[in-house]
Amino acid sequence: MYYGEIKTCDIANGSGVRVTLFVSGCTNHCENCFQKQTWDFTYGKPFTDDAKDLIFQELDKPYINGLTVLGGEPFEPENQRALLPFLKELRHRYPEKNIWCFTGFRLHDELLQDGSHPRCEVTDELLSCIDILVDGRFIEAQKDISLQFRGSRNQRIIDLKKTLSSGRITLWSELRR
Protein backbone atom coordinates (compact mmCIF):
# COMPACT_ATOMS: atom_id res chain seq x y z
CA MET A 1 0.00 0.00 0.00
CA TYR A 2 1.11 3.54 -0.73
CA TYR A 3 0.14 6.71 1.05
CA GLY A 4 0.19 10.33 0.01
CA GLU A 5 0.39 12.02 3.38
CA ILE A 6 0.27 11.59 7.13
CA LYS A 7 -1.04 14.60 9.05
CA THR A 8 -0.08 14.56 12.71
CA CYS A 9 -2.41 17.30 13.94
CA ASP A 10 -5.71 17.40 12.04
CA ILE A 11 -9.06 18.81 13.18
CA ALA A 12 -10.86 18.72 9.82
CA ASN A 13 -11.35 14.97 9.31
CA GLY A 14 -13.15 13.76 12.41
CA SER A 15 -13.87 14.78 15.98
CA GLY A 16 -11.10 16.17 18.16
CA VAL A 17 -7.42 16.30 17.27
CA ARG A 18 -6.46 13.42 15.02
CA VAL A 19 -3.74 11.77 13.03
CA THR A 20 -4.80 11.24 9.42
CA LEU A 21 -3.49 8.77 6.88
CA PHE A 22 -4.25 9.48 3.22
CA VAL A 23 -3.93 6.17 1.35
CA SER A 24 -3.34 6.00 -2.41
CA GLY A 25 -5.50 4.30 -5.01
CA CYS A 26 -9.10 4.97 -5.97
CA THR A 27 -11.35 3.74 -8.76
CA ASN A 28 -14.31 5.99 -7.86
CA HIS A 29 -12.87 9.08 -9.62
CA CYS A 30 -15.43 11.52 -8.23
CA GLU A 31 -15.86 14.68 -10.28
CA ASN A 32 -13.86 17.55 -8.71
CA CYS A 33 -12.24 15.26 -6.15
CA PHE A 34 -10.00 17.31 -3.84
CA GLN A 35 -7.32 14.58 -3.86
CA LYS A 36 -7.12 13.49 -7.53
CA GLN A 37 -3.43 12.68 -7.22
CA THR A 38 -4.35 9.84 -4.83
CA TRP A 39 -6.30 7.97 -7.52
CA ASP A 40 -2.96 6.45 -8.58
CA PHE A 41 -2.25 3.31 -6.53
CA THR A 42 1.49 4.09 -6.51
CA TYR A 43 1.23 7.79 -5.61
CA GLY A 44 3.34 8.90 -2.67
CA LYS A 45 5.40 6.59 -0.50
CA PRO A 46 5.18 2.93 0.45
CA PHE A 47 3.51 2.36 3.84
CA THR A 48 6.51 1.10 5.81
CA ASP A 49 7.23 0.39 9.47
CA ASP A 50 8.61 3.95 9.71
CA ALA A 51 5.24 5.39 8.64
CA LYS A 52 3.43 3.12 11.08
CA ASP A 53 5.84 4.08 13.88
CA LEU A 54 5.25 7.79 13.19
CA ILE A 55 1.50 7.28 13.53
CA PHE A 56 1.93 5.31 16.78
CA GLN A 57 4.30 7.96 18.15
CA GLU A 58 1.67 10.63 17.53
CA LEU A 59 -1.14 8.47 18.96
CA ASP A 60 0.90 8.19 22.19
CA LYS A 61 0.07 11.85 22.84
CA PRO A 62 -2.88 12.12 25.23
CA TYR A 63 -4.57 14.98 23.32
CA ILE A 64 -4.84 12.93 20.10
CA ASN A 65 -8.37 11.46 19.89
CA GLY A 66 -7.61 8.88 17.22
CA LEU A 67 -6.81 8.05 13.63
CA THR A 68 -8.68 8.93 10.45
CA VAL A 69 -8.05 6.95 7.27
CA LEU A 70 -9.05 8.48 3.94
CA GLY A 71 -7.69 8.69 0.48
CA GLY A 72 -7.66 7.80 -2.26
CA GLU A 73 -9.93 5.00 -1.20
CA PRO A 74 -9.26 2.88 1.92
CA PHE A 75 -11.82 0.28 0.78
CA GLU A 76 -10.16 -0.62 -2.50
CA PRO A 77 -9.53 -4.34 -1.89
CA GLU A 78 -5.72 -4.03 -2.02
CA ASN A 79 -5.84 -1.20 0.52
CA GLN A 80 -8.15 -3.16 2.82
CA ARG A 81 -5.72 -6.07 2.91
CA ALA A 82 -2.84 -3.76 3.85
CA LEU A 83 -4.83 -1.69 6.37
CA LEU A 84 -6.31 -4.60 8.32
CA PRO A 85 -3.16 -5.73 10.19
CA PHE A 86 -2.26 -2.10 10.91
CA LEU A 87 -5.71 -1.22 12.29
CA LYS A 88 -5.83 -4.41 14.35
CA GLU A 89 -2.49 -3.50 15.91
CA LEU A 90 -3.67 0.07 16.49
CA ARG A 91 -6.86 -1.21 18.18
CA HIS A 92 -4.79 -3.45 20.44
CA ARG A 93 -2.27 -0.72 21.38
CA TYR A 94 -4.78 2.14 21.72
CA PRO A 95 -8.19 0.77 22.75
CA GLU A 96 -9.20 4.23 24.03
CA LYS A 97 -8.59 5.95 20.67
CA ASN A 98 -11.22 5.98 17.94
CA ILE A 99 -10.85 5.21 14.25
CA TRP A 100 -12.68 7.14 11.54
CA CYS A 101 -12.65 6.12 7.91
CA PHE A 102 -13.87 7.97 4.82
CA THR A 103 -14.99 5.91 1.82
CA GLY A 104 -16.72 6.67 -1.45
CA PHE A 105 -18.41 3.28 -1.26
CA ARG A 106 -21.79 3.01 0.45
CA LEU A 107 -22.00 0.64 3.39
CA HIS A 108 -25.03 -1.55 2.66
CA ASP A 109 -25.13 -1.67 -1.13
CA GLU A 110 -21.38 -1.89 -1.75
CA LEU A 111 -19.19 -2.74 1.26
CA LEU A 112 -21.61 -5.35 2.62
CA GLN A 113 -22.91 -6.52 -0.77
CA ASP A 114 -21.44 -9.82 -1.95
CA GLY A 115 -20.06 -9.54 -5.47
CA SER A 116 -19.51 -5.77 -5.34
CA HIS A 117 -16.11 -4.35 -6.32
CA PRO A 118 -14.92 -3.31 -2.85
CA ARG A 119 -16.09 -6.40 -0.97
CA CYS A 120 -13.32 -8.91 -0.33
CA GLU A 121 -12.29 -11.52 2.22
CA VAL A 122 -11.20 -8.91 4.82
CA THR A 123 -13.99 -6.32 4.49
CA ASP A 124 -16.03 -7.45 7.50
CA GLU A 125 -13.00 -7.63 9.77
CA LEU A 126 -11.78 -4.22 8.60
CA LEU A 127 -15.22 -2.71 9.25
CA SER A 128 -15.14 -4.16 12.78
CA CYS A 129 -12.01 -2.08 13.49
CA ILE A 130 -13.69 1.22 12.58
CA ASP A 131 -15.81 3.36 14.91
CA ILE A 132 -17.11 6.00 12.50
CA LEU A 133 -17.56 5.50 8.74
CA VAL A 134 -18.21 8.42 6.44
CA ASP A 135 -19.66 6.81 3.31
CA GLY A 136 -20.76 7.86 -0.16
CA ARG A 137 -19.03 9.33 -3.17
CA PHE A 138 -18.51 13.07 -3.35
CA ILE A 139 -21.18 14.44 -5.71
CA GLU A 140 -20.43 17.90 -7.04
CA ALA A 141 -24.14 18.72 -7.56
CA GLN A 142 -24.72 18.05 -3.82
CA LYS A 143 -21.66 19.94 -2.58
CA ASP A 144 -22.33 21.81 0.65
CA ILE A 145 -19.42 23.41 2.49
CA SER A 146 -21.53 23.90 5.63
CA LEU A 147 -21.71 20.15 6.31
CA GLN A 148 -19.84 18.68 9.24
CA PHE A 149 -16.90 16.48 8.15
CA ARG A 150 -18.13 15.81 4.61
CA GLY A 151 -18.39 17.53 1.25
CA SER A 152 -21.76 16.58 -0.26
CA ARG A 153 -25.26 16.05 1.15
CA ASN A 154 -25.44 12.37 0.11
CA GLN A 155 -22.56 11.41 2.40
CA ARG A 156 -23.37 9.97 5.82
CA ILE A 157 -21.48 9.89 9.12
CA ILE A 158 -22.29 6.44 10.44
CA ASP A 159 -21.73 5.09 13.94
CA LEU A 160 -20.41 1.82 12.61
CA LYS A 161 -20.37 -0.13 15.90
CA LYS A 162 -24.08 0.57 16.51
CA THR A 163 -24.95 -0.01 12.85
CA LEU A 164 -23.22 -3.40 12.67
CA SER A 165 -24.74 -4.58 15.96
CA SER A 166 -28.31 -3.50 15.08
CA GLY A 167 -28.28 -4.14 11.32
CA ARG A 168 -29.72 -0.65 10.75
CA ILE A 169 -27.87 2.52 9.75
CA THR A 170 -27.26 4.58 12.87
CA LEU A 171 -25.90 8.06 12.28
CA TRP A 172 -23.21 9.48 14.55
CA SER A 173 -24.89 10.96 17.64
CA GLU A 174 -22.85 14.19 17.51
CA LEU A 175 -23.94 15.00 13.96
CA ARG A 176 -24.89 18.65 13.71
CA ARG A 177 -25.56 19.12 9.98
N, C-alpha and C positions, 0 to 999 in steps of 0.2 A: 504494500500500500504506500502511496505517496501522499504528502500533505503540502499545502500551500503556505500555511501560516499557523503559528501557535501564538495566541494573545494571552498574556499572563495577568492582565487586569482589565476585564471586560464587564461593562454594565449594560450593554445593549442586547445581549443574546441570552436572556434568562434572568431570573430573579437574583438579586444580590450581586456581589462581586464574584466573577467567575474566571476560570481558565477556559479558553476556547480552542478547539482543534478544527481547522478547516481541511477536510480530506479532499483528495483529487479524484476526478472521474465522475461523470454524470451523463446519462443518456436522455434526460428529460428536456434539456435545451429550452428552458422557458424564455419567452420573448422578453427582452430587456433585463435579463438576469444581471444582478450586480456583481457576480463572480464568474463571468464567462471563461476566464482563463482556467478555472478549475474543472471545466468539462473534460479536459485532457487527462487521461488516467496516469500519465507520467509527468504532470506538471509539478514543479516544486522539488521537494527532497524526499528521499525514502524515509519511512517511519522506522527509525532505529531505536536501540536501547537508549541512546543519548536523548532523543526526543521524548521518549517515555519518562526518563529520569527527570527531565526538565519539568514536565507536567506534574510528576509526583512531588518534586521539590516545591513547586508553587502550591500544590494542594495541602502541603504540610502547614501552611500559614493559616492561623485560626480565622482570619477574616474572609477567607475564600469559601464561598458557599458550595461550589461544586464545579463540574465540568460540563461544557456544552460541546456537542459534536455537530458540525454542519459541513457544508461543502461548497462545491461539488455535491455529491450524494452519498451519505453514509450507508444507505440501503441498496447500493449496487451490490450484487452478490459477492464480488471479489473484495469489496470493502467490508462487508459484514464479516466475512471469514477472518479478516485481519483484525478487525475491531473487537471481536468477541473475547479472545484471550486477554486483551488489554483491559476491557471493561470489567471482566470477571476479577482480574487482579485489583483493579481500582476499587471495586465493590468490597473486596476482602480487606484491603488496606484502609479504606476510608468509608466505613459503613454509615457515618454521620453526614457525609457529603451527598448531594443529589446530582443526578445526571439528566441533562436535557439533550434532546436530539431533534434536529430539524431535518425533515425529509419532504421531497416533492411527491412521494407516493402516499396515497391515502391508506389508512389503516385497514379498514374492513374489506374494501374491494381490490386492494393490491397486496399489501404486506401479509394479510391473513388468507388470501385467496390462492388455493392450490392452482398451479399452472401459470400464475402471473410471472412477469419478468423478474421482479425483485425477490420473490419467495424462493428460498433455498433451504438446505438442511440445517442452517444455524439461525434462521430468522426468529423462531419462537424463543430460543434461548437469549438471543441478543435483545429482543423486546423485553424480556424479563429483567434485564439489567438497567433499563431506562425508567426514570420516574416520570418525566414530562416529555411528550412527543408533540412537536408542532408538525402537522401534516398538511399536504396539499401543495400542488404546484403554484408558483407565483403566476398570477394572471394579470397582465397589464391593465385590462379593462376594469378590473376590480381593485386596483391599487388604491390604498388609503393610508397615508402617512400618519394618521392619528391612531392607528391600531397599536395595541400593546404587543411587542415582540413578534410582529409579523408584517408582511408587506401588502397582502391582498385579502379582501373580505372572505374569500372561500377557505382560507387557511384556519385551522383549529388548533387550540392549545389544549391538549388532552392529558388528563391525569391518567397515565397509563396503568399504574398499579390498580386503581379502582376500576378502570375499564376492563382490564383483563380478568379481574376477579368476578365482576358482575356480568360480563358479556355485553354490556351496553356502554356506548360512548359517554364518558363522564368528563366534562370540561374542567379545567383547572379552577379550583375554588377562588383563587385570587384574581381571576380574569376581570378586568375593568372595562375593556372595549375591544 
